[in-house]
Amino acid sequence: MTIETKFDSNYRKVLVAARRARQLQNGSRALIASHSTKACRIAQEEVDAGKIAYVKTETEVHKPLVEGPAVPILLS
């Protein structure tokens, strides 16, 4: 498990900002001064300023074994 401050993808950056925005909506104090009052924008500014880090676990991704066709067929 490592603490990361750089983002390996924009998707992870958005996820971290969304989680931080939820914390701000639930009463956490902002880590930076912002002109905005919106939690989402404040969270984005905190991430861009490098004030937010995330924990990355070292788990392997295992694909499930699928028997038969790879795409499920829905019958109506």
C-alpha positions as CSV (number, residue, x, y, z in Angstrom):
1,M,0.0,0.0,0.0
2,T,1.4,3.4,-1.0
3,I,0.2,7.0,-0.6
4,E,0.1,8.6,-4.0
5,T,0.0,12.4,-4.8
6,K,0.3,12.1,-8.6
7,F,-2.6,10.7,-10.6
8,D,-2.1,7.9,-13.1
9,S,-5.3,8.7,-15.0
10,N,-7.9,11.4,-15.2
11,Y,-10.5,8.9,-14.1
12,R,-8.7,8.4,-10.8
13,K,-8.4,12.2,-10.4
14,V,-12.1,12.6,-10.9
15,L,-12.9,9.9,-8.4
16,V,-10.6,11.4,-5.7
17,A,-12.1,14.9,-6.3
18,A,-15.7,13.5,-6.0
19,R,-14.9,11.7,-2.8
20,R,-13.4,14.9,-1.4
21,A,-16.4,16.9,-2.5
22,R,-18.6,14.5,-0.6
23,Q,-16.4,15.1,2.5
24,L,-16.8,18.9,2.1
25,Q,-20.6,18.6,1.7
26,N,-20.6,16.6,5.0
27,G,-18.9,19.4,6.9
28,S,-15.2,19.0,6.4
29,R,-13.2,22.3,6.1
30,A,-11.5,23.3,2.9
31,L,-7.7,23.0,2.8
32,I,-7.3,26.0,0.6
33,A,-9.0,29.4,0.2
34,S,-11.3,29.5,-2.8
35,H,-13.5,32.0,-4.4
36,S,-16.1,29.3,-5.1
37,T,-18.7,28.1,-2.5
38,K,-19.4,24.8,-4.4
39,A,-17.9,21.7,-2.9
40,C,-17.1,20.2,-6.3
41,R,-15.1,23.2,-7.4
42,I,-13.3,23.5,-4.1
43,A,-12.4,19.8,-4.3
44,Q,-11.0,20.2,-7.8
45,E,-8.9,23.1,-6.7
46,E,-7.5,21.1,-3.7
47,V,-6.6,18.3,-6.0
48,D,-4.9,20.6,-8.5
49,A,-3.0,22.3,-5.6
50,G,-1.6,18.9,-4.5
51,K,-3.4,19.0,-1.1
52,I,-5.2,15.7,-1.6
53,A,-3.5,12.3,-1.7
54,Y,-5.0,8.8,-2.0
55,V,-4.0,5.3,-1.0
56,K,-3.2,2.8,-3.7
57,T,-3.2,-0.9,-2.7
58,E,-1.1,-3.4,-4.5
59,T,-3.8,-5.9,-5.4
60,E,-3.8,-7.8,-8.7
61,V,-6.7,-7.7,-11.0
62,H,-8.2,-11.1,-11.7
63,K,-10.5,-11.5,-14.7
64,P,-13.4,-13.8,-14.0
65,L,-13.6,-17.0,-16.0
66,V,-16.5,-16.8,-18.4
67,E,-17.9,-20.0,-19.9
68,G,-19.6,-19.7,-23.2
69,P,-20.0,-16.5,-25.2
70,A,-18.2,-13.5,-23.7
71,V,-21.3,-11.2,-24.3
72,P,-24.4,-12.2,-22.3
73,I,-27.4,-12.7,-24.5
74,L,-30.7,-11.5,-23.0
75,L,-33.8,-13.3,-24.2
76,S,-37.2,-11.6,-23.9
